[in-house]
């Protein structure tokens, strides 16, 4: 009887003892590349998206909130009637003549070599079509980098060099559309040969340029849609 009790007690102890943990899983092997095939190339945009330099810090060297009636001496809008200040926002008016569009509103304060530019935008229609130009060698369209958010009827988010239709334009894959009436915060950073662009803190796309454009002009631009801009800040990094 006593022997039976010990057997029962031992069985109970064994039942209450937790099992050994499972052995660790072996490391996942890289995808096998068949003979004659090239290994998949690393996405260069993914590497650039991981960068955090320039997103904070720096010295504020210019800010503008458009809390007045006229553009003022810091800005040049060469096309009469294209740009107005409305309710504290810089508003682009549609210019009927296509040849006179894309004239822009240009900041005359030079950008630092290493800089972060932050501002707000709002498109009032589903067309999207918000745009800025940066590091232009002169205050004129397509003399630097054009950044398109909702370009071409809300189908494209991209950075282009010396022309929106350039073959090497950096397009965002699966671009989100601009929502009408929504306010977005843009951040554009350059600390070396790469122009990086963010919306609401989220990486959009970057332009890595072997021969960077050495310009210091910034401008808001528009084609034919109702867009607004506000609260620009320029930081020297």
C-alpha positions as CSV (number, residue, x, y, z in Angstrom):
1,X,0.0,0.0,0.0
2,X,2.8,2.4,0.9
3,X,4.6,1.6,-2.3
4,X,1.4,2.4,-4.3
5,X,1.2,5.8,-2.5
6,X,4.7,6.7,-3.5
7,X,4.0,5.8,-7.1
8,X,0.9,8.0,-7.2
9,X,2.9,10.9,-5.6
10,X,5.7,10.6,-8.1
11,X,3.2,10.6,-11.0
12,X,1.6,13.8,-9.6
13,X,5.0,15.5,-9.3
14,X,5.8,14.6,-12.9
15,X,2.4,15.9,-14.1
16,X,3.0,19.3,-12.4
17,X,6.5,19.8,-13.8
18,X,6.5,22.1,-16.9
19,X,7.9,20.5,-20.1
20,X,11.2,21.6,-21.4
21,X,11.0,24.6,-23.8
22,X,11.1,23.8,-27.5
23,X,14.5,24.1,-29.1
24,X,15.2,27.4,-30.9
25,X,14.1,27.7,-34.5
26,X,16.9,27.6,-37.0
27,X,17.7,30.9,-38.7
28,X,15.7,31.6,-41.8
29,X,17.7,31.0,-44.9
30,X,17.9,33.5,-47.7
31,X,15.9,32.8,-50.7
32,X,17.7,30.4,-53.0
33,X,18.8,31.9,-56.3
34,X,18.6,29.4,-59.1
35,X,21.6,28.9,-61.5
36,X,21.7,31.6,-64.1
37,X,19.5,34.0,-62.1
38,X,20.7,37.3,-60.5
39,X,20.1,37.9,-56.8
40,X,17.3,40.4,-56.2
41,X,18.7,44.0,-55.9
42,X,18.2,45.9,-52.7
43,X,15.6,48.7,-53.0
44,X,17.6,51.9,-52.8
45,X,14.6,53.8,-51.6
46,X,14.3,51.5,-48.6
47,X,17.9,52.3,-47.5
48,X,17.3,56.0,-47.9
49,X,14.0,55.8,-45.9
50,X,16.0,54.5,-42.9
51,X,18.0,57.7,-42.6
52,X,17.1,60.0,-39.7
53,X,19.8,62.7,-40.0
54,X,18.5,66.2,-40.5
55,X,14.9,65.5,-39.4
56,X,15.5,67.4,-36.1
57,X,17.7,70.1,-34.8
58,X,19.4,72.9,-36.7
59,X,19.1,76.6,-36.6
60,X,15.8,78.3,-37.7
61,X,16.9,80.9,-40.2
62,X,13.6,81.9,-41.8
63,X,9.9,81.5,-41.1
64,X,6.7,82.8,-42.8
65,X,3.1,82.5,-41.8
66,X,1.4,84.8,-44.3
67,X,-0.5,86.8,-41.7
68,X,-0.8,89.9,-43.9
69,X,-2.4,91.1,-47.1
70,X,0.6,91.1,-49.5
71,X,3.5,88.8,-50.2
72,X,6.1,91.2,-49.0
73,X,9.8,91.7,-50.0
74,X,10.9,88.1,-49.2
75,X,8.9,86.7,-52.0
76,X,8.7,87.1,-55.8
77,X,5.6,86.0,-57.8
78,X,6.4,86.9,-61.4
79,X,3.0,86.1,-62.9
80,X,0.5,88.8,-61.9
81,X,-2.6,87.5,-60.3
82,X,-1.4,84.0,-59.8
83,X,-0.7,84.2,-56.1
84,X,-2.7,85.8,-53.2
85,X,-2.9,85.6,-49.5
86,X,-6.3,84.4,-48.3
87,X,-7.1,83.8,-44.6
88,X,-3.5,83.5,-43.7
89,X,-2.7,81.0,-46.5
90,X,-0.8,81.6,-49.8
91,X,-3.3,80.6,-52.5
92,X,-2.6,79.8,-56.1
93,X,-5.1,81.1,-58.6
94,X,-5.7,79.3,-61.9
95,X,-4.0,81.1,-64.8
96,X,-6.1,80.7,-68.0
97,X,-3.1,80.8,-70.4
98,X,-1.1,77.5,-70.2
99,X,2.1,79.2,-71.3
100,X,2.0,81.5,-68.2
101,X,1.5,78.7,-65.6
102,X,4.2,77.3,-63.4
103,X,5.6,80.7,-62.7
104,X,5.7,80.0,-58.9
105,X,6.0,82.1,-55.8
106,X,9.7,82.2,-55.0
107,X,11.4,82.7,-51.6
108,X,14.2,85.3,-52.1
109,X,16.1,84.3,-48.9
110,X,18.8,81.8,-50.0
111,X,18.6,78.3,-48.6
112,X,21.5,77.0,-46.6
113,X,23.7,74.2,-48.2
114,X,22.5,71.8,-45.6
115,X,18.9,72.4,-44.8
116,X,15.5,71.3,-43.7
117,X,12.4,73.0,-45.1
118,X,9.0,72.5,-43.4
119,X,5.6,73.8,-44.5
120,X,1.9,73.0,-44.8
121,X,-0.2,72.4,-47.9
122,X,-3.8,72.0,-48.6
123,X,-5.5,71.1,-51.9
124,X,-9.1,72.1,-52.0
125,X,-10.2,69.6,-54.7
126,X,-9.7,65.9,-55.5
127,X,-7.3,67.0,-58.3
128,X,-4.4,67.2,-55.8
129,X,-1.6,68.7,-57.7
130,X,0.4,70.3,-54.8
131,X,4.0,71.1,-55.7
132,X,7.2,72.8,-54.6
133,X,10.6,73.4,-56.2
134,X,13.8,73.4,-54.2
135,X,17.6,74.0,-54.7
136,X,16.9,75.9,-58.0
137,X,19.8,77.7,-59.4
138,X,17.5,80.6,-60.2
139,X,13.9,81.5,-59.2
140,X,12.4,79.8,-62.3
141,X,10.5,76.6,-63.0
142,X,12.5,73.4,-63.5
143,X,15.9,74.9,-62.5
144,X,16.2,72.5,-59.5
145,X,14.2,69.7,-58.0
146,X,10.4,69.6,-58.4
147,X,8.5,67.7,-55.7
148,X,5.0,66.5,-56.8
149,X,2.3,65.5,-54.3
150,X,-0.8,64.3,-56.2
151,X,0.7,65.4,-59.5
152,X,-1.1,64.9,-62.8
153,X,-4.6,64.6,-61.5
154,X,-3.6,62.9,-58.3
155,X,-1.8,60.0,-59.8
156,X,1.9,60.7,-59.0
157,X,4.1,61.5,-56.0
158,X,7.7,62.1,-57.2
159,X,10.9,64.1,-57.2
160,X,12.2,65.2,-60.5
161,X,15.4,66.9,-61.5
162,X,15.4,69.7,-64.0
163,X,12.0,68.8,-65.4
164,X,8.9,66.9,-64.2
165,X,9.0,64.5,-67.1
166,X,12.7,63.5,-66.8
167,X,13.3,59.7,-67.4
168,X,15.1,59.3,-64.1
169,X,12.3,60.9,-62.0
170,X,12.1,59.1,-58.6
171,X,8.4,58.0,-58.2
172,X,6.9,56.7,-55.0
173,X,5.6,53.2,-55.4
174,X,1.9,52.9,-54.6
175,X,1.5,56.6,-54.0
176,X,-1.3,57.7,-51.7
177,X,-3.7,60.3,-53.1
178,X,-4.1,63.8,-51.8
179,X,-7.3,64.2,-49.9
180,X,-9.3,67.3,-50.7
181,X,-9.3,69.9,-47.8
182,X,-6.8,68.0,-45.7
183,X,-3.8,69.8,-44.3
184,X,-0.4,68.1,-44.8
185,X,3.0,68.9,-43.3
186,X,5.9,68.6,-45.7
187,X,9.5,68.1,-44.7
188,X,12.3,68.3,-47.3
189,X,15.9,67.6,-46.1
190,X,19.3,67.7,-47.8
191,X,22.6,67.1,-45.9
192,X,24.6,65.6,-48.7
193,X,23.8,64.5,-52.3
194,X,20.3,63.2,-51.4
195,X,17.0,65.1,-51.3
196,X,14.6,63.4,-48.9
197,X,10.9,64.1,-48.7
198,X,8.4,63.4,-46.0
199,X,4.7,64.0,-45.5
200,X,3.3,64.2,-41.9
201,X,6.6,62.6,-40.8
202,X,6.3,59.6,-43.2
203,X,9.0,59.0,-45.8
204,X,7.7,59.5,-49.3
205,X,10.7,59.3,-51.7
206,X,14.2,60.5,-52.1
207,X,16.4,61.6,-55.0
208,X,20.0,60.5,-54.7
209,X,22.0,62.6,-57.1
210,X,25.6,61.9,-58.2
211,X,25.9,65.5,-59.2
212,X,23.6,67.5,-56.9
213,X,22.1,70.8,-58.2
214,X,24.0,73.6,-56.4
215,X,21.1,76.0,-56.1
216,X,19.6,77.9,-53.1
217,X,16.1,79.0,-54.3
218,X,12.8,77.6,-53.0
219,X,9.4,78.1,-54.5
220,X,5.8,77.0,-54.2
221,X,4.2,76.1,-57.5
222,X,1.0,75.0,-59.1
223,X,-0.5,74.1,-62.5
224,X,-4.2,74.7,-62.5
225,X,-5.7,73.5,-59.2
226,X,-6.8,75.3,-56.0
227,X,-4.0,74.8,-53.6
228,X,-2.8,76.6,-50.5
229,X,0.5,76.8,-48.5
230,X,1.4,78.1,-45.1
231,X,3.8,78.1,-42.1
232,X,7.1,77.6,-43.9
233,X,10.2,77.2,-41.8
234,X,13.8,76.9,-43.0
235,X,16.5,75.4,-40.8
236,X,20.3,75.4,-41.3
237,X,21.8,72.0,-40.5
